[in-house]
Amino acid sequence: MFLLYWRAIKISRRSRLVEVTAWTTLFTVTLMLLFPFACDDIYYYIASGQLQATYEMNPYFKTAHQVSHWSMDPFLRTTGWGFLLSPYGPIWNMTSSLLVVSANDQFWLAVGLFKAFAGLLHMINFFLIGFIAKQLDLHPSQAMTIYGWNPLILFELPGHAHNDVLLLLFLIIAFVCLATKWKLLALPFLTLSAMVKYTSVLLGPLIMLWLLHKKKYLPLVFGTFLSILLIPLVWIPYWNGLDTLEGLFRQINFYSIKSLHYLLLNSLPQWFPHMLKTQAFLLSSWVMLVLFGITYFLLLFFLWRQKKQLDIIGLARFGCIAFLLYLFFVNKWFQPWYFSWMIPLVALTRWPCAISLTALLLSCTAELSRVPQLLFENNGFLVQVLTVIIIWLPLVTYRQIKNF
């Protein structure tokens, strides 16, 4: 699929928009019909929506398993994460509640609605990418192909209904605002994106610096002011002190086998036999966080040095790097669909460039990282090493990619 996708990008400039749109629609509908088998996040979304819609509970303070007779409710018992408080932003919890209410107590209708919602948003994002590309004098059919036909995007968003599709909607609208006269709303829409999943906040300083470079002081000042007003308004239904973020703080410290942190955590006690696992956890966390802080500061510094030469296409490229740094250094609970954050930004860069090629290759290797576990059927150290190598292989070959 990825090789066909790569070929499609190369010839997409010769394609008519109606062709690209028709095939994207077909791909999206097909993946909407896919049973979500690779992960069960969709069932956690449904459980969170049920907590709010039926039991009138705050998902930031109550879990599915804290409901009496939860095992009798298919909306609650289907998730494997029923012991977790919500780690997501309030925009997503509002959305999940509305979708569950619309299902009218029909569980499989709820699954279908979440899938349909993800597919619909994917198509909206697809058209918005084409609109921005036209504003930036990029080739719309190529930009739309890069986003709409990406196998990871299709498999994870319409295919598994991940809430990242809503994060991308607001992020893409923020770039629509930057590319048009509505720059004042860019930061507020980015804030809405961060209220789905918090990682969008990484683009905030980049956009603020860009507006400062372009001497867009009114969008910078009032956009920041509107964003600050927006945050408490969105949180009003849920907020009850810092304990509201307990679910987020817990998930920050979860490890997945695909995380570089997990590999480092398991390696440190082997290198230093007297080191306790808690000490290894703290050391690996702080080292990676400091490395991220240094590299992110350097990224902002390089953006600042661009001065007036930096256009929206360049901003998208810097945004892609910011997400990449976060996923490499900070994210412990690494999952393949997190690479979907970079794909819209890749679609808004001039093709080809080294960062775009690398990001798309990462979207392939992220899915291929599932292979070692499937082959060996365990989470041993060899499987961890192979998984991390497969994911980040495109970074190792970046110089060759750049030369290519």
C-alpha positions in Angstrom: 0.0 0.0 0.0 2.8 2.4 0.9 4.7 1.7 -2.3 1.5 2.4 -4.3 0.9 5.5 -2.3 4.5 6.7 -3.0 3.9 6.1 -6.8 0.6 8.0 -6.6 2.3 11.1 -5.1 4.8 11.1 -8.0 2.1 11.1 -10.7 -0.5 13.1 -8.8 0.3 16.4 -10.5 -1.1 14.9 -13.7 -4.3 13.9 -11.9 -7.6 15.8 -12.0 -9.1 16.8 -8.6 -12.2 14.8 -9.3 -10.1 11.7 -9.7 -8.2 12.3 -6.5 -11.5 13.1 -4.6 -13.3 10.0 -6.0 -10.6 7.6 -4.9 -10.1 9.3 -1.5 -13.9 8.9 -0.9 -13.7 5.2 -1.9 -10.7 4.6 0.3 -12.4 6.4 3.3 -15.7 4.5 3.0 -13.8 1.2 2.7 -11.8 1.8 5.8 -14.9 3.1 7.7 -16.3 -0.5 7.2 -13.2 -2.0 8.7 -13.7 -3.7 12.1 -11.4 -1.8 14.5 -9.1 -4.7 15.4 -5.6 -3.2 15.9 -6.5 -1.3 19.1 -9.6 -0.6 21.2 -9.4 3.1 21.7 -12.8 3.6 20.1 -14.3 1.5 22.9 -12.7 3.7 25.5 -14.2 6.8 23.7 -17.6 5.2 23.8 -17.2 4.3 27.5 -16.2 8.0 28.3 -19.2 9.2 26.4 -21.5 6.8 28.2 -20.2 8.0 31.6 -21.3 11.5 30.7 -24.4 10.9 28.7 -26.1 8.2 30.8 -24.5 8.3 34.2 -23.8 12.0 34.4 -20.3 11.4 35.7 -17.2 13.5 35.0 -14.7 11.2 33.1 -11.8 13.2 34.6 -12.8 11.9 38.1 -14.7 8.6 37.4 -13.7 5.6 35.4 -16.0 3.1 33.7 -15.2 0.4 36.3 -16.3 2.7 39.2 -19.9 2.5 37.9 -21.9 -0.1 39.8 -22.8 -3.0 37.5 -20.5 -1.7 34.8 -20.1 -5.3 33.5 -23.8 -5.3 32.5 -23.4 -2.2 30.3 -21.9 -3.0 26.9 -20.9 0.7 26.5 -18.6 0.3 29.6 -17.5 -3.4 29.6 -16.2 -3.5 26.1 -13.2 -1.2 26.7 -9.9 -2.7 28.1 -9.1 0.7 29.6 -12.1 1.0 32.0 -9.8 1.7 34.9 -8.4 4.9 33.5 -9.4 8.5 34.0 -9.7 10.5 30.8 -6.3 11.7 29.5 -8.0 13.7 26.6 -9.0 17.3 26.3 -12.6 18.6 27.0 -13.4 19.1 23.3 -13.0 15.4 22.7 -15.0 14.4 25.8 -17.9 16.7 24.7 -17.7 15.1 21.2 -17.8 11.5 22.6 -20.7 12.4 24.8 -22.7 13.8 21.8 -22.0 10.8 19.7 -23.0 8.3 22.4 -26.3 10.3 22.9 -26.9 10.0 19.2 -26.5 6.2 19.3 -29.7 6.0 21.4 -28.4 3.1 23.6 -27.4 1.0 20.6 -23.8 -0.1 21.1 -23.0 -1.1 17.5 -24.6 2.1 16.3 -22.3 4.0 18.6 -19.3 2.2 17.0 -20.7 3.1 13.5 -21.2 6.7 14.5 -17.6 7.1 15.8 -16.3 5.5 12.5 -18.5 7.7 10.4 -17.5 10.8 12.3 -13.8 10.0 11.7 -14.4 9.3 8.0 -16.4 12.6 7.6 -13.7 14.6 9.3 -11.0 12.9 7.2 -12.8 14.1 4.0 -13.2 17.6 5.4 -9.5 17.7 6.2 -8.8 16.4 2.7 -10.7 19.3 1.1 -9.2 21.9 3.5 -5.7 20.7 2.5 -6.6 21.3 -1.1 -7.9 24.8 -0.3 -4.7 25.8 1.6 -2.5 24.3 -1.2 -4.2 26.5 -3.7 -3.7 29.6 -1.5 0.0 28.7 -1.2 0.5 28.1 -5.0 1.1 24.4 -4.3 -0.4 21.7 -6.5 -3.8 20.9 -4.9 -4.1 17.4 -6.3 -0.6 16.4 -5.0 -1.2 17.9 -1.5 -4.6 16.2 -1.3 -3.1 12.9 -2.4 -0.3 13.2 0.3 -2.9 13.6 3.0 -5.9 11.7 1.7 -4.2 8.6 0.5 -1.6 8.1 3.3 -2.0 4.4 4.4 -1.3 5.3 8.1 -4.0 8.0 8.0 -6.5 5.8 6.4 -5.9 2.8 8.6 -5.8 4.7 11.9 -8.4 7.5 11.4 -11.3 6.2 9.3 -10.2 2.7 10.0 -9.9 2.9 13.8 -11.7 6.2 14.5 -8.8 7.7 16.5 -9.6 11.2 17.9 -6.5 12.5 16.3 -8.7 13.3 13.3 -10.4 16.0 15.3 -7.1 17.3 16.5 -6.0 17.6 12.8 -9.3 19.3 11.8 -8.6 22.3 14.1 -4.9 22.3 13.3 -5.6 22.4 9.6 -8.2 25.2 10.1 -5.5 27.1 12.0 -3.3 26.9 8.8 -6.3 28.0 6.7 -6.5 31.1 8.8 -2.8 31.7 8.4 -3.1 31.4 4.6 -6.0 33.8 4.4 -7.1 37.1 6.0 -8.3 35.3 9.1 -4.9 35.2 10.8 -6.6 36.5 14.0 -8.2 33.0 14.5 -5.1 30.9 13.9 -4.1 30.7 17.6 -7.7 30.1 18.9 -8.2 27.2 16.5 -4.8 25.8 17.5 -6.0 26.0 21.1 -9.1 24.0 20.2 -6.8 21.4 18.6 -4.9 21.3 21.9 -8.1 20.8 23.8 -8.6 17.5 21.9 -5.0 16.3 22.5 -2.5 18.6 24.2 0.4 18.0 21.8 -0.9 20.7 19.4 0.4 23.2 21.8 3.9 22.5 20.4 3.0 24.6 17.3 1.9 27.6 19.4 5.3 29.2 19.9 6.2 28.5 16.2 3.0 30.3 15.0 3.5 33.1 17.4 7.1 33.7 16.2 5.9 33.5 12.6 3.2 36.2 13.2 5.9 38.3 14.9 8.2 37.9 11.8 5.4 39.0 9.5 4.6 41.9 11.8 1.1 40.6 12.2 0.8 42.2 15.7 -3.0 42.3 15.9 -3.5 38.6 15.1 -0.6 37.8 17.6 -2.0 39.9 20.5 -5.7 39.3 20.1 -5.3 35.7 18.9 -3.3 35.1 22.2 -6.0 36.9 24.2 -8.8 34.9 22.6 -7.0 31.7 23.2 -6.5 32.5 26.9 -10.3 33.2 27.1 -11.2 30.1 25.3 -9.4 27.7 27.6 -11.5 28.3 30.8 -14.7 28.4 28.7 -14.0 25.0 27.2 -13.1 23.5 30.6 -16.1 24.9 32.6 -18.2 21.6 32.4 -15.3 19.5 33.7 -12.8 21.5 35.7 -12.4 20.9 39.5 -8.9 21.9 40.3 -5.6 20.3 39.2 -7.0 16.9 40.0 -8.9 17.2 36.7 -5.6 16.5 35.0 -4.8 13.3 36.9 -5.6 11.1 34.0 -3.2 13.0 31.8 -0.4 13.0 34.3 -0.8 9.2 34.7 -0.7 8.6 31.0 2.4 10.7 30.6 4.2 8.1 32.6 2.9 5.1 30.7 5.4 3.2 28.6 4.7 1.3 25.4 7.1 -1.2 23.8 7.4 1.1 20.8 8.9 3.9 23.0 12.5 4.8 23.0 12.0 5.5 26.7 11.0 1.9 27.4 14.1 0.6 25.7 16.3 2.9 27.7 14.4 2.1 31.0 15.1 -1.6 30.4 18.7 -1.0 29.4 19.8 1.1 32.3 19.6 -1.6 35.0 21.6 -3.9 32.7 24.3 -1.3 32.4 24.2 -0.3 36.1 23.2 -3.4 38.1 22.7 -1.5 41.3 20.3 1.0 39.8 16.6 0.6 41.0 13.9 0.7 38.3 12.4 3.8 39.9 15.8 5.5 39.5 16.1 4.3 35.9 12.6 5.7 35.2 13.5 9.2 36.6 16.8 9.3 34.9 15.5 8.3 31.5 12.6 10.7 31.8 14.7 13.7 32.8 17.5 13.0 30.3 15.0 12.8 27.4 13.0 15.8 28.6 16.2 17.9 28.8 17.3 16.8 25.3 13.9 17.7 23.9 14.0 21.1 25.6 17.4 21.9 24.1 16.4 20.7 20.6 13.0 22.5 20.7 14.8 25.7 21.8 17.2 25.3 18.9 14.2 24.8 16.6 12.7 28.1 17.7 16.1 29.8 17.4 16.5 28.6 13.8 12.9 29.7 13.0 13.7 33.1 14.5 16.8 33.4 12.3 14.7 32.8 9.1 13.3 36.3 9.5 11.1 37.4 6.5 12.3 34.4 4.4 10.0 32.0 6.3 6.6 31.5 4.6 3.7 29.2 5.6 5.3 26.3 3.8 8.5 26.8 5.9 6.3 27.1 9.0 4.7 23.7 8.2 8.1 22.2 7.8 9.2 23.5 11.2 5.9 22.2 12.7 6.7 18.8 11.3 10.1 18.8 13.0 8.5 19.9 16.3 6.2 16.9 16.4 9.0 14.7 15.4 11.2 15.9 18.3 8.3 15.4 20.7 7.7 11.8 19.5 11.4 10.9 19.6 12.4 12.4 22.9 9.3 12.9 25.1 6.5 10.6 24.3 6.6 7.4 26.4 3.3 6.0 25.3 4.3 5.8 21.7 1.7 4.6 19.2 1.9 4.5 15.3 -1.1 6.8 14.7 0.7 9.7 16.4 2.6 10.1 13.2 -0.7 11.2 11.6 0.0 14.7 13.2 2.8 15.3 10.7 1.0 14.3 7.5 -1.1 17.5 6.9 2.1 19.5 7.5 3.9 17.3 5.0 1.1 18.0 2.5 1.7 21.8 2.8 5.5 21.6 2.0 7.0 21.7 -1.4 7.5 18.2 -2.7 9.9 16.6 -2.4 12.0 17.8 0.5 14.1 15.8 3.0 11.8 16.4 6.0 8.7 15.5 4.0 10.2 12.3 2.6 11.4 11.3 6.1 8.0 12.0 7.7 6.2 9.9 5.1 8.7 7.0 5.5 8.2 7.2 9.3 4.4 6.9 8.7 5.3 3.6 7.0 7.8 2.3 9.5 5.5 3.2 12.4 3.0 0.6 11.2 5.7 -1.9 10.4 6.9 -1.7 14.0 4.0 -4.0 14.8 5.8 -6.9 13.0 8.3 -8.0 15.7 5.5 -8.6 18.2 3.4 -10.5 15.7 6.4 -12.7 14.7 7.8 -13.5 18.1 4.6 -13.1 20.2 6.4 -11.6 23.2 7.7 -8.3 24.5 11.2 -9.4 25.2 14.3 -7.2 24.9 15.1 -8.3 21.3 11.5 -7.4 20.3 11.9 -4.0 21.9 15.2 -3.3 20.1 13.8 -4.4 16.7 10.6 -2.4 17.2 12.5 0.9 18.0 14.9 0.3 15.2 12.1 -0.2 12.6 10.3 2.9 13.7 13.2 5.3 13.6 15.1 3.8 10.7 14.2 6.8 8.4 16.0 9.1 10.8 19.2 7.1 10.5 19.0 7.3 6.7 18.1 11.1 6.7 21.4 12.1 5.1 20.8 9.7 2.2 17.2 10.8 1.9 18.4 14.4 1.7 20.9 13.6 -1.0 18.3 11.7 -2.9 
